[in-house]
Amino acid sequence: MILNLKNIFTEIGETTIFAKKFFKEVFIPPYETKEFFKQCYIIGYKSLPLVAITGFIMGLVLTLQSRPTLVKFGAESWLPGMVALSLIREIAPVITALICAGKISSGIGAELGSMKVTEQIDAMEVSAINPYNYLVVTRVLACTLMVPILVFFADAIGIVGGYVGINIHGDVNFYRFLTQIIQSLEFLDLFPATIKTFFFGFVIGMIGCYKGFTASNGTESVGQAANSAVVTASLSIFIIDMVAVQITDLFF
Amino acid sequence: MTEKLHKEPKTKDNDQSPIIEIKDLHKTFGKDNTILKGLNLILNKDENLVVLGKSGSGKSVTIKCIVGLIEPDQGEIKVFGENVLNISKNELNAIRVRIGFLFQSGALYDSMSVRENLSFTLSKHKRDLSADEIEKEVMEALESVGLAEAVDKMPSELSGGMRKRIGLARTLILKPEIILYDEPTTGLDTITSREISELILDIKNKQKTASIIITHDMACAKLTADRIIVLKEGVIHAEGTYEELEKDEDEWVRSFFQ
């Protein structure tokens, strides 16, 4: 038990040191813009279908599940606003981040882990190319910028899903549906939810990179790096979410 | 011949100046896994130095210490007259550009084609080169290893021997003065091994490079070595030419040549 705790704290410490390097390296040229845009494409564009499907299902299911309770209280007209608020403030950011942890963090962990065990990272190092700058900075930066965009996308698709859900039991005009959503939303609903998605993105990228970079030699460690990246990133997302909600509650 | 080598590094030809000089190198992994116990080694200009030894005797650790992939616990490593253990990262990188390193697996970047593998390294160091100039240098490097036709292939499409050759071409593209070969013929058939060995010799003759070649392949050692050292328990146990060591009085040393 004590050994486990010690390992957890050691891991947190080492990840922090690894992450600290990012803030130093991100400002030092050369800037790997080509690799950064390539990663944005892989992380952002290639995740769109997955995020779209889950976003739509989230909106649809949330509407269908909430409707009976609201109908009981005669508050069915609140449904669009409630669904939109739930999606934007909590469900879309967390679910999208979890999907990204599964898809992106594990992918980065496996990719860098396999590069580590096949000495490709060492090959970069001995060629006087900074592997941290080329591999880590680009991926973490791309994750930090792409995850919020994916969350916005999931919000939008989720709202469409909600509209479909409402129309299963009734006939609501899309314009009226949107008007109700916009009326129920405030800037403060969007702002904290958006800020936390940047942290989600950063953590997803950083943990994937850390796990890959620290994979020990051997093919088994590649699988472990990918698996461990998903578990740690998912857990970190919940912890960040909890802290973000507390801070939001404190200030707003 | 074998005992006094532990203290004084020996050179074959006093006229040649040392390009790498290692003194009293120590390295321990974990608490008690001591690999190097005061290694002294010299690599002269235009020399092919073959390093023999059992697995775990510290051969790969030594060359990884030279390029700064592993930090030794104690000792001095002078490359081009500079102690690589006491210099900044930028200064170390300036030296790394002058050293080529061929990994056992070739270590080609899996996500890049052969062309990208070569141009990636070049474009990072010679940012003023145009795309045409980079392409020309890539093709020249590939032609020097006889694999110009593989330029558009992905590493997964290459055989073991081809991967090593491409790895060598990637190393050569920066025109290094020293090349460190980590088991260049391991896992290859006899014919391909010989081709790689001949390539190593050819590179040395044409490009006037100095090399440290770690190998278990005695045919490769015989063909490429100007001088051979045999590592045992973290220090040099024997040193000489292939012919000298083949007839060494120590049976353990002779066993490598049988």
Interface residues (C-beta under 8 A of the other chain):
Chain A: P30 E111 S114 M115 T118 E119 Q120 D122 A123 E125 V126 S127 A128 I129
Chain B: V67 G68 L69 N93 A94 R96 V97 I99 F101 F103 Q104 S105 A107 L108 Y109 D110 S111 F120 T121 K124 H125 R127 R170 L174
